[in-house]
């Protein structure tokens, strides 16, 4: 029961942010996995 929600969403083959588990809005030619929120957190 300790399975992370991220793993669950992966099985749905939907683009989900590996950081927070949020579903990422699909963007053509987008190679990024993280959602905007996590991306802005990473970028300095
Ligand atoms: Zn995120």
mmCIF file of the protein (N, C-alpha, C, O) and its ligand, coordinates in Angstrom:
data_MODEL
# 
_entry.id   MODEL 
# 
loop_
_entity.id 
_entity.type 
_entity.pdbx_number_of_molecules 
1 polymer     1 
2 non-polymer 1 
# 
_entity_poly.entity_id                      1 
_entity_poly.type                           'polypeptide(L)' 
_entity_poly.nstd_linkage                   no 
_entity_poly.nstd_monomer                   no 
_entity_poly.pdbx_seq_one_letter_code       
;(UNK)(UNK)(UNK)(UNK)(UNK)(UNK)(UNK)(UNK)(UNK)(UNK)(UNK)(UNK)(UNK)(UNK)(UNK)(UNK)
(UNK)(UNK)(UNK)(UNK)(UNK)(UNK)(UNK)(UNK)(UNK)(UNK)(UNK)(UNK)(UNK)(UNK)(UNK)(UNK)
(UNK)(UNK)(UNK)(UNK)(UNK)(UNK)(UNK)(UNK)(UNK)(UNK)(UNK)(UNK)
;
_entity_poly.pdbx_seq_one_letter_code_can   XXXXXXXXXXXXXXXXXXXXXXXXXXXXXXXXXXXXXXXXXXXX 
_entity_poly.pdbx_strand_id                 A 
# 
loop_
_entity_poly_seq.entity_id 
_entity_poly_seq.num 
_entity_poly_seq.mon_id 
_entity_poly_seq.hetero 
1 1  UNK n 
1 2  UNK n 
1 3  UNK n 
1 4  UNK n 
1 5  UNK n 
1 6  UNK n 
1 7  UNK n 
1 8  UNK n 
1 9  UNK n 
1 10 UNK n 
1 11 UNK n 
1 12 UNK n 
1 13 UNK n 
1 14 UNK n 
1 15 UNK n 
1 16 UNK n 
1 17 UNK n 
1 18 UNK n 
1 19 UNK n 
1 20 UNK n 
1 21 UNK n 
1 22 UNK n 
1 23 UNK n 
1 24 UNK n 
1 25 UNK n 
1 26 UNK n 
1 27 UNK n 
1 28 UNK n 
1 29 UNK n 
1 30 UNK n 
1 31 UNK n 
1 32 UNK n 
1 33 UNK n 
1 34 UNK n 
1 35 UNK n 
1 36 UNK n 
1 37 UNK n 
1 38 UNK n 
1 39 UNK n 
1 40 UNK n 
1 41 UNK n 
1 42 UNK n 
1 43 UNK n 
1 44 UNK n 
# 
loop_
_struct_asym.id 
_struct_asym.entity_id 
A 1 
B 2 
# 
loop_
_chem_comp.id 
_chem_comp.type 
_chem_comp.mon_nstd_flag 
UNK 'L-peptide linking' . 
ZN  non-polymer         . 
# 
_pdbx_entity_nonpoly.entity_id   2 
_pdbx_entity_nonpoly.name        ? 
_pdbx_entity_nonpoly.comp_id     ZN 
# 
_pdbx_nonpoly_scheme.asym_id         B 
_pdbx_nonpoly_scheme.entity_id       2 
_pdbx_nonpoly_scheme.mon_id          ZN 
_pdbx_nonpoly_scheme.ndb_seq_num     1 
_pdbx_nonpoly_scheme.pdb_seq_num     101 
_pdbx_nonpoly_scheme.auth_seq_num    101 
_pdbx_nonpoly_scheme.pdb_mon_id      ZN 
_pdbx_nonpoly_scheme.auth_mon_id     ZN 
_pdbx_nonpoly_scheme.pdb_strand_id   A 
_pdbx_nonpoly_scheme.pdb_ins_code    . 
# 
loop_
_atom_site.group_PDB 
_atom_site.id 
_atom_site.type_symbol 
_atom_site.label_atom_id 
_atom_site.label_alt_id 
_atom_site.label_comp_id 
_atom_site.label_asym_id 
_atom_site.label_entity_id 
_atom_site.label_seq_id 
_atom_site.pdbx_PDB_ins_code 
_atom_site.Cartn_x 
_atom_site.Cartn_y 
_atom_site.Cartn_z 
_atom_site.occupancy 
_atom_site.B_iso_or_equiv 
_atom_site.pdbx_formal_charge 
_atom_site.auth_seq_id 
_atom_site.auth_comp_id 
_atom_site.auth_asym_id 
_atom_site.auth_atom_id 
_atom_site.pdbx_PDB_model_num 
ATOM   1   N  N  . UNK A 1 1  ? 0.838  -1.216 0.000   1.00 0.00 ? 1   UNK A N  1 
ATOM   2   C  CA . UNK A 1 1  ? 0.000  0.000  0.000   1.00 0.00 ? 1   UNK A CA 1 
ATOM   3   C  C  . UNK A 1 1  ? 0.864  1.253  0.000   1.00 0.00 ? 1   UNK A C  1 
ATOM   4   O  O  . UNK A 1 1  ? 0.356  2.372  0.079   1.00 0.00 ? 1   UNK A O  1 
ATOM   5   N  N  . UNK A 1 2  ? 2.159  1.055  -0.088  1.00 0.00 ? 2   UNK A N  1 
ATOM   6   C  CA . UNK A 1 2  ? 3.044  2.221  -0.065  1.00 0.00 ? 2   UNK A CA 1 
ATOM   7   C  C  . UNK A 1 2  ? 3.450  2.650  -1.469  1.00 0.00 ? 2   UNK A C  1 
ATOM   8   O  O  . UNK A 1 2  ? 4.367  3.449  -1.659  1.00 0.00 ? 2   UNK A O  1 
ATOM   9   N  N  . UNK A 1 3  ? 2.755  2.106  -2.423  1.00 0.00 ? 3   UNK A N  1 
ATOM   10  C  CA . UNK A 1 3  ? 3.104  2.449  -3.806  1.00 0.00 ? 3   UNK A CA 1 
ATOM   11  C  C  . UNK A 1 3  ? 2.804  3.928  -4.058  1.00 0.00 ? 3   UNK A C  1 
ATOM   12  O  O  . UNK A 1 3  ? 1.753  4.442  -3.676  1.00 0.00 ? 3   UNK A O  1 
ATOM   13  N  N  . UNK A 1 4  ? 3.727  4.571  -4.690  1.00 0.00 ? 4   UNK A N  1 
ATOM   14  C  CA . UNK A 1 4  ? 3.537  5.991  -4.944  1.00 0.00 ? 4   UNK A CA 1 
ATOM   15  C  C  . UNK A 1 4  ? 2.527  6.200  -6.062  1.00 0.00 ? 4   UNK A C  1 
ATOM   16  O  O  . UNK A 1 4  ? 2.438  5.391  -6.986  1.00 0.00 ? 4   UNK A O  1 
ATOM   17  N  N  . UNK A 1 5  ? 1.775  7.276  -5.978  1.00 0.00 ? 5   UNK A N  1 
ATOM   18  C  CA . UNK A 1 5  ? 0.779  7.571  -7.014  1.00 0.00 ? 5   UNK A CA 1 
ATOM   19  C  C  . UNK A 1 5  ? 1.420  7.764  -8.373  1.00 0.00 ? 5   UNK A C  1 
ATOM   20  O  O  . UNK A 1 5  ? 0.775  7.597  -9.408  1.00 0.00 ? 5   UNK A O  1 
ATOM   21  N  N  . UNK A 1 6  ? 2.677  8.112  -8.361  1.00 0.00 ? 6   UNK A N  1 
ATOM   22  C  CA . UNK A 1 6  ? 3.364  8.312  -9.632  1.00 0.00 ? 6   UNK A CA 1 
ATOM   23  C  C  . UNK A 1 6  ? 3.410  7.009  -10.417 1.00 0.00 ? 6   UNK A C  1 
ATOM   24  O  O  . UNK A 1 6  ? 3.181  6.979  -11.626 1.00 0.00 ? 6   UNK A O  1 
ATOM   25  N  N  . UNK A 1 7  ? 3.709  5.943  -9.703  1.00 0.00 ? 7   UNK A N  1 
ATOM   26  C  CA . UNK A 1 7  ? 3.767  4.647  -10.367 1.00 0.00 ? 7   UNK A CA 1 
ATOM   27  C  C  . UNK A 1 7  ? 2.403  4.272  -10.927 1.00 0.00 ? 7   UNK A C  1 
ATOM   28  O  O  . UNK A 1 7  ? 2.293  3.694  -12.008 1.00 0.00 ? 7   UNK A O  1 
ATOM   29  N  N  . UNK A 1 8  ? 1.390  4.604  -10.186 1.00 0.00 ? 8   UNK A N  1 
ATOM   30  C  CA . UNK A 1 8  ? 0.037  4.291  -10.619 1.00 0.00 ? 8   UNK A CA 1 
ATOM   31  C  C  . UNK A 1 8  ? -0.291 5.023  -11.901 1.00 0.00 ? 8   UNK A C  1 
ATOM   32  O  O  . UNK A 1 8  ? -0.849 4.437  -12.828 1.00 0.00 ? 8   UNK A O  1 
ATOM   33  N  N  . UNK A 1 9  ? 0.045  6.279  -11.962 1.00 0.00 ? 9   UNK A N  1 
ATOM   34  C  CA . UNK A 1 9  ? -0.284 7.075  -13.139 1.00 0.00 ? 9   UNK A CA 1 
ATOM   35  C  C  . UNK A 1 9  ? 0.533  6.641  -14.335 1.00 0.00 ? 9   UNK A C  1 
ATOM   36  O  O  . UNK A 1 9  ? 0.102  6.785  -15.479 1.00 0.00 ? 9   UNK A O  1 
ATOM   37  N  N  . UNK A 1 10 ? 1.692  6.119  -14.073 1.00 0.00 ? 10  UNK A N  1 
ATOM   38  C  CA . UNK A 1 10 ? 2.534  5.655  -15.178 1.00 0.00 ? 10  UNK A CA 1 
ATOM   39  C  C  . UNK A 1 10 ? 1.825  4.574  -15.960 1.00 0.00 ? 10  UNK A C  1 
ATOM   40  O  O  . UNK A 1 10 ? 1.939  4.502  -17.183 1.00 0.00 ? 10  UNK A O  1 
ATOM   41  N  N  . UNK A 1 11 ? 1.099  3.742  -15.257 1.00 0.00 ? 11  UNK A N  1 
ATOM   42  C  CA . UNK A 1 11 ? 0.439  2.640  -15.924 1.00 0.00 ? 11  UNK A CA 1 
ATOM   43  C  C  . UNK A 1 11 ? -0.678 3.143  -16.821 1.00 0.00 ? 11  UNK A C  1 
ATOM   44  O  O  . UNK A 1 11 ? -1.125 2.432  -17.722 1.00 0.00 ? 11  UNK A O  1 
ATOM   45  N  N  . UNK A 1 12 ? -1.120 4.336  -16.586 1.00 0.00 ? 12  UNK A N  1 
ATOM   46  C  CA . UNK A 1 12 ? -2.181 4.895  -17.416 1.00 0.00 ? 12  UNK A CA 1 
ATOM   47  C  C  . UNK A 1 12 ? -1.617 5.496  -18.690 1.00 0.00 ? 12  UNK A C  1 
ATOM   48  O  O  . UNK A 1 12 ? -2.362 5.955  -19.555 1.00 0.00 ? 12  UNK A O  1 
ATOM   49  N  N  . UNK A 1 13 ? -0.321 5.489  -18.796 1.00 0.00 ? 13  UNK A N  1 
ATOM   50  C  CA . UNK A 1 13 ? 0.342  6.021  -19.977 1.00 0.00 ? 13  UNK A CA 1 
ATOM   51  C  C  . UNK A 1 13 ? -0.017 7.473  -20.198 1.00 0.00 ? 13  UNK A C  1 
ATOM   52  O  O  . UNK A 1 13 ? -0.140 7.939  -21.331 1.00 0.00 ? 13  UNK A O  1 
ATOM   53  N  N  . UNK A 1 14 ? -0.178 8.162  -19.121 1.00 0.00 ? 14  UNK A N  1 
ATOM   54  C  CA . UNK A 1 14 ? -0.419 9.593  -19.255 1.00 0.00 ? 14  UNK A CA 1 
ATOM   55  C  C  . UNK A 1 14 ? 0.804  10.332 -18.783 1.00 0.00 ? 14  UNK A C  1 
ATOM   56  O  O  . UNK A 1 14 ? 1.587  9.835  -17.973 1.00 0.00 ? 14  UNK A O  1 
ATOM   57  N  N  . UNK A 1 15 ? 0.950  11.500 -19.293 1.00 0.00 ? 15  UNK A N  1 
ATOM   58  C  CA . UNK A 1 15 ? 2.114  12.277 -18.912 1.00 0.00 ? 15  UNK A CA 1 
ATOM   59  C  C  . UNK A 1 15 ? 1.892  12.848 -17.525 1.00 0.00 ? 15  UNK A C  1 
ATOM   60  O  O  . UNK A 1 15 ? 1.024  13.691 -17.300 1.00 0.00 ? 15  UNK A O  1 
ATOM   61  N  N  . UNK A 1 16 ? 2.704  12.362 -16.608 1.00 0.00 ? 16  UNK A N  1 
ATOM   62  C  CA . UNK A 1 16 ? 2.553  12.817 -15.233 1.00 0.00 ? 16  UNK A CA 1 
ATOM   63  C  C  . UNK A 1 16 ? 3.890  13.292 -14.706 1.00 0.00 ? 16  UNK A C  1 
ATOM   64  O  O  . UNK A 1 16 ? 4.928  12.680 -14.958 1.00 0.00 ? 16  UNK A O  1 
ATOM   65  N  N  . UNK A 1 17 ? 3.854  14.350 -13.996 1.00 0.00 ? 17  UNK A N  1 
ATOM   66  C  CA . UNK A 1 17 ? 5.079  14.883 -13.415 1.00 0.00 ? 17  UNK A CA 1 
ATOM   67  C  C  . UNK A 1 17 ? 5.633  13.897 -12.393 1.00 0.00 ? 17  UNK A C  1 
ATOM   68  O  O  . UNK A 1 17 ? 4.945  13.555 -11.431 1.00 0.00 ? 17  UNK A O  1 
ATOM   69  N  N  . UNK A 1 18 ? 6.855  13.440 -12.586 1.00 0.00 ? 18  UNK A N  1 
ATOM   70  C  CA . UNK A 1 18 ? 7.469  12.495 -11.647 1.00 0.00 ? 18  UNK A CA 1 
ATOM   71  C  C  . UNK A 1 18 ? 7.788  13.137 -10.313 1.00 0.00 ? 18  UNK A C  1 
ATOM   72  O  O  . UNK A 1 18 ? 8.077  12.446 -9.337  1.00 0.00 ? 18  UNK A O  1 
ATOM   73  N  N  . UNK A 1 19 ? 7.737  14.427 -10.271 1.00 0.00 ? 19  UNK A N  1 
ATOM   74  C  CA . UNK A 1 19 ? 8.073  15.129 -9.024  1.00 0.00 ? 19  UNK A CA 1 
ATOM   75  C  C  . UNK A 1 19 ? 6.887  15.181 -8.070  1.00 0.00 ? 19  UNK A C  1 
ATOM   76  O  O  . UNK A 1 19 ? 7.007  14.836 -6.895  1.00 0.00 ? 19  UNK A O  1 
ATOM   77  N  N  . UNK A 1 20 ? 5.759  15.607 -8.579  1.00 0.00 ? 20  UNK A N  1 
ATOM   78  C  CA . UNK A 1 20 ? 4.607  15.806 -7.704  1.00 0.00 ? 20  UNK A CA 1 
ATOM   79  C  C  . UNK A 1 20 ? 3.430  14.922 -8.082  1.00 0.00 ? 20  UNK A C  1 
ATOM   80  O  O  . UNK A 1 20 ? 2.446  14.852 -7.345  1.00 0.00 ? 20  UNK A O  1 
ATOM   81  N  N  . UNK A 1 21 ? 3.517  14.251 -9.216  1.00 0.00 ? 21  UNK A N  1 
ATOM   82  C  CA . UNK A 1 21 ? 2.439  13.349 -9.595  1.00 0.00 ? 21  UNK A CA 1 
ATOM   83  C  C  . UNK A 1 21 ? 1.296  14.047 -10.296 1.00 0.00 ? 21  UNK A C  1 
ATOM   84  O  O  . UNK A 1 21 ? 0.256  13.446 -10.568 1.00 0.00 ? 21  UNK A O  1 
ATOM   85  N  N  . UNK A 1 22 ? 1.493  15.305 -10.583 1.00 0.00 ? 22  UNK A N  1 
ATOM   86  C  CA . UNK A 1 22 ? 0.449  16.043 -11.282 1.00 0.00 ? 22  UNK A CA 1 
ATOM   87  C  C  . UNK A 1 22 ? 0.439  15.659 -12.754 1.00 0.00 ? 22  UNK A C  1 
ATOM   88  O  O  . UNK A 1 22 ? 1.484  15.421 -13.360 1.00 0.00 ? 22  UNK A O  1 
ATOM   89  N  N  . UNK A 1 23 ? -0.754 15.605 -13.309 1.00 0.00 ? 23  UNK A N  1 
ATOM   90  C  CA . UNK A 1 23 ? -0.823 15.323 -14.734 1.00 0.00 ? 23  UNK A CA 1 
ATOM   91  C  C  . UNK A 1 23 ? -0.346 16.534 -15.511 1.00 0.00 ? 23  UNK A C  1 
ATOM   92  O  O  . UNK A 1 23 ? -0.790 17.661 -15.290 1.00 0.00 ? 23  UNK A O  1 
ATOM   93  N  N  . UNK A 1 24 ? 0.571  16.268 -16.427 1.00 0.00 ? 24  UNK A N  1 
ATOM   94  C  CA . UNK A 1 24 ? 1.147  17.353 -17.203 1.00 0.00 ? 24  UNK A CA 1 
ATOM   95  C  C  . UNK A 1 24 ? 0.351  17.540 -18.482 1.00 0.00 ? 24  UNK A C  1 
ATOM   96  O  O  . UNK A 1 24 ? 0.070  16.585 -19.206 1.00 0.00 ? 24  UNK A O  1 
ATOM   97  N  N  . UNK A 1 25 ? 0.001  18.769 -18.740 1.00 0.00 ? 25  UNK A N  1 
ATOM   98  C  CA . UNK A 1 25 ? -0.722 19.056 -19.974 1.00 0.00 ? 25  UNK A CA 1 
ATOM   99  C  C  . UNK A 1 25 ? 0.151  18.696 -21.162 1.00 0.00 ? 25  UNK A C  1 
ATOM   100 O  O  . UNK A 1 25 ? 1.320  19.074 -21.229 1.00 0.00 ? 25  UNK A O  1 
ATOM   101 N  N  . UNK A 1 26 ? -0.420 17.975 -22.082 1.00 0.00 ? 26  UNK A N  1 
ATOM   102 C  CA . UNK A 1 26 ? 0.366  17.487 -23.208 1.00 0.00 ? 26  UNK A CA 1 
ATOM   103 C  C  . UNK A 1 26 ? 0.750  18.634 -24.122 1.00 0.00 ? 26  UNK A C  1 
ATOM   104 O  O  . UNK A 1 26 ? -0.060 19.487 -24.484 1.00 0.00 ? 26  UNK A O  1 
ATOM   105 N  N  . UNK A 1 27 ? 2.015  18.613 -24.475 1.00 0.00 ? 27  UNK A N  1 
ATOM   106 C  CA . UNK A 1 27 ? 2.503  19.642 -25.383 1.00 0.00 ? 27  UNK A CA 1 
ATOM   107 C  C  . UNK A 1 27 ? 3.281  18.982 -26.498 1.00 0.00 ? 27  UNK A C  1 
ATOM   108 O  O  . UNK A 1 27 ? 4.161  18.156 -26.256 1.00 0.00 ? 27  UNK A O  1 
ATOM   109 N  N  . UNK A 1 28 ? 2.955  19.345 -27.701 1.00 0.00 ? 28  UNK A N  1 
ATOM   110 C  CA . UNK A 1 28 ? 3.659  18.781 -28.835 1.00 0.00 ? 28  UNK A CA 1 
ATOM   111 C  C  . UNK A 1 28 ? 5.134  19.151 -28.773 1.00 0.00 ? 28  UNK A C  1 
ATOM   112 O  O  . UNK A 1 28 ? 5.498  20.290 -28.481 1.00 0.00 ? 28  UNK A O  1 
ATOM   113 N  N  . UNK A 1 29 ? 5.963  18.170 -29.051 1.00 0.00 ? 29  UNK A N  1 
ATOM   114 C  CA . UNK A 1 29 ? 7.408  18.385 -29.065 1.00 0.00 ? 29  UNK A CA 1 
ATOM   115 C  C  . UNK A 1 29 ? 7.935  18.717 -27.681 1.00 0.00 ? 29  UNK A C  1 
ATOM   116 O  O  . UNK A 1 29 ? 9.034  19.252 -27.544 1.00 0.00 ? 29  UNK A O  1 
ATOM   117 N  N  . UNK A 1 30 ? 7.178  18.411 -26.687 1.00 0.00 ? 30  UNK A N  1 
ATOM   118 C  CA . UNK A 1 30 ? 7.656  18.666 -25.330 1.00 0.00 ? 30  UNK A CA 1 
ATOM   119 C  C  . UNK A 1 30 ? 8.407  17.445 -24.829 1.00 0.00 ? 30  UNK A C  1 
ATOM   120 O  O  . UNK A 1 30 ? 7.845  16.352 -24.748 1.00 0.00 ? 30  UNK A O  1 
ATOM   121 N  N  . UNK A 1 31 ? 9.640  17.624 -24.503 1.00 0.00 ? 31  UNK A N  1 
ATOM   122 C  CA . UNK A 1 31 ? 10.451 16.515 -23.996 1.00 0.00 ? 31  UNK A CA 1 
ATOM   123 C  C  . UNK A 1 31 ? 10.549 16.556 -22.479 1.00 0.00 ? 31  UNK A C  1 
ATOM   124 O  O  . UNK A 1 31 ? 11.194 15.716 -21.853 1.00 0.00 ? 31  UNK A O  1 
ATOM   125 N  N  . UNK A 1 32 ? 9.896  17.549 -21.914 1.00 0.00 ? 32  UNK A N  1 
ATOM   126 C  CA . UNK A 1 32 ? 9.989  17.703 -20.465 1.00 0.00 ? 32  UNK A CA 1 
ATOM   127 C  C  . UNK A 1 32 ? 8.951  16.837 -19.788 1.00 0.00 ? 32  UNK A C  1 
ATOM   128 O  O  . UNK A 1 32 ? 7.837  16.673 -20.286 1.00 0.00 ? 32  UNK A O  1 
ATOM   129 N  N  . UNK A 1 33 ? 9.323  16.289 -18.657 1.00 0.00 ? 33  UNK A N  1 
ATOM   130 C  CA . UNK A 1 33 ? 8.430  15.397 -17.923 1.00 0.00 ? 33  UNK A CA 1 
ATOM   131 C  C  . UNK A 1 33 ? 7.747  16.128 -16.774 1.00 0.00 ? 33  UNK A C  1 
ATOM   132 O  O  . UNK A 1 33 ? 6.627  15.794 -16.388 1.00 0.00 ? 33  UNK A O  1 
ATOM   133 N  N  . UNK A 1 34 ? 8.421  17.109 -16.246 1.00 0.00 ? 34  UNK A N  1 
ATOM   134 C  CA . UNK A 1 34 ? 7.882  17.776 -15.067 1.00 0.00 ? 34  UNK A CA 1 
ATOM   135 C  C  . UNK A 1 34 ? 6.810  18.797 -15.445 1.00 0.00 ? 34  UNK A C  1 
ATOM   136 O  O  . UNK A 1 34 ? 6.758  19.289 -16.573 1.00 0.00 ? 34  UNK A O  1 
ATOM   137 N  N  . UNK A 1 35 ? 5.981  19.091 -14.488 1.00 0.00 ? 35  UNK A N  1 
ATOM   138 C  CA . UNK A 1 35 ? 4.965  20.108 -14.702 1.00 0.00 ? 35  UNK A CA 1 
ATOM   139 C  C  . UNK A 1 35 ? 5.613  21.486 -14.586 1.00 0.00 ? 35  UNK A C  1 
ATOM   140 O  O  . UNK A 1 35 ? 6.767  21.622 -14.177 1.00 0.00 ? 35  UNK A O  1 
ATOM   141 N  N  . UNK A 1 36 ? 4.858  22.470 -14.947 1.00 0.00 ? 36  UNK A N  1 
ATOM   142 C  CA . UNK A 1 36 ? 5.413  23.824 -14.945 1.00 0.00 ? 36  UNK A CA 1 
ATOM   143 C  C  . UNK A 1 36 ? 5.916  24.225 -13.567 1.00 0.00 ? 36  UNK A C  1 
ATOM   144 O  O  . UNK A 1 36 ? 6.928  24.911 -13.424 1.00 0.00 ? 36  UNK A O  1 
ATOM   145 N  N  . UNK A 1 37 ? 5.182  23.777 -12.564 1.00 0.00 ? 37  UNK A N  1 
ATOM   146 C  CA . UNK A 1 37 ? 5.547  24.185 -11.216 1.00 0.00 ? 37  UNK A CA 1 
ATOM   147 C  C  . UNK A 1 37 ? 6.921  23.644 -10.834 1.00 0.00 ? 37  UNK A C  1 
ATOM   148 O  O  . UNK A 1 37 ? 7.772  24.370 -10.322 1.00 0.00 ? 37  UNK A O  1 
ATOM   149 N  N  . UNK A 1 38 ? 7.117  22.358 -11.095 1.00 0.00 ? 38  UNK A N  1 
ATOM   150 C  CA . UNK A 1 38 ? 8.393  21.737 -10.727 1.00 0.00 ? 38  UNK A CA 1 
ATOM   151 C  C  . UNK A 1 38 ? 9.511  22.252 -11.635 1.00 0.00 ? 38  UNK A C  1 
ATOM   152 O  O  . UNK A 1 38 ? 10.661 22.367 -11.211 1.00 0.00 ? 38  UNK A O  1 
ATOM   153 N  N  . UNK A 1 39 ? 9.170  22.553 -12.857 1.00 0.00 ? 39  UNK A N  1 
ATOM   154 C  CA . UNK A 1 39 ? 10.193 23.058 -13.756 1.00 0.00 ? 39  UNK A CA 1 
ATOM   155 C  C  . UNK A 1 39 ? 10.716 24.408 -13.265 1.00 0.00 ? 39  UNK A C  1 
ATOM   156 O  O  . UNK A 1 39 ? 11.922 24.656 -13.255 1.00 0.00 ? 39  UNK A O  1 
ATOM   157 N  N  . UNK A 1 40 ? 9.814  25.250 -12.869 1.00 0.00 ? 40  UNK A N  1 
ATOM   158 C  CA . UNK A 1 40 ? 10.226 26.565 -12.397 1.00 0.00 ? 40  UNK A CA 1 
ATOM   159 C  C  . UNK A 1 40 ? 11.010 26.439 -11.105 1.00 0.00 ? 40  UNK A C  1 
ATOM   160 O  O  . UNK A 1 40 ? 11.840 27.283 -10.768 1.00 0.00 ? 40  UNK A O  1 
ATOM   161 N  N  . UNK A 1 41 ? 10.720 25.350 -10.386 1.00 0.00 ? 41  UNK A N  1 
ATOM   162 C  CA . UNK A 1 41 ? 11.464 25.131 -9.142  1.00 0.00 ? 41  UNK A CA 1 
ATOM   163 C  C  . UNK A 1 41 ? 12.906 24.745 -9.438  1.00 0.00 ? 41  UNK A C  1 
ATOM   164 O  O  . UNK A 1 41 ? 13.833 25.101 -8.710  1.00 0.00 ? 41  UNK A O  1 
ATOM   165 N  N  . UNK A 1 42 ? 13.065 23.999 -10.539 1.00 0.00 ? 42  UNK A N  1 
ATOM   166 C  CA . UNK A 1 42 ? 14.409 23.527 -10.879 1.00 0.00 ? 42  UNK A CA 1 
ATOM   167 C  C  . UNK A 1 42 ? 15.239 24.630 -11.506 1.00 0.00 ? 42  UNK A C  1 
ATOM   168 O  O  . UNK A 1 42 ? 16.396 24.855 -11.151 1.00 0.00 ? 42  UNK A O  1 
ATOM   169 N  N  . UNK A 1 43 ? 14.611 25.307 -12.445 1.00 0.00 ? 43  UNK A N  1 
ATOM   170 C  CA . UNK A 1 43 ? 15.363 26.350 -13.153 1.00 0.00 ? 43  UNK A CA 1 
ATOM   171 C  C  . UNK A 1 43 ? 15.767 27.461 -12.210 1.00 0.00 ? 43  UNK A C  1 
ATOM   172 O  O  . UNK A 1 43 ? 15.023 27.844 -11.307 1.00 0.00 ? 43  UNK A O  1 
ATOM   173 N  N  . UNK A 1 44 ? 16.936 27.956 -12.437 1.00 0.00 ? 44  UNK A N  1 
ATOM   174 C  CA . UNK A 1 44 ? 17.405 29.040 -11.563 1.00 0.00 ? 44  UNK A CA 1 
ATOM   175 C  C  . UNK A 1 44 ? 17.525 30.319 -12.369 1.00 0.00 ? 44  UNK A C  1 
ATOM   176 O  O  . UNK A 1 44 ? 17.905 31.357 -11.827 1.00 0.00 ? 44  UNK A O  1 
HETATM 177 ZN ZN . ZN  B 2 .  ? 5.361  18.675 -10.718 1.00 0.00 ? 101 ZN  A ZN 1 
# 
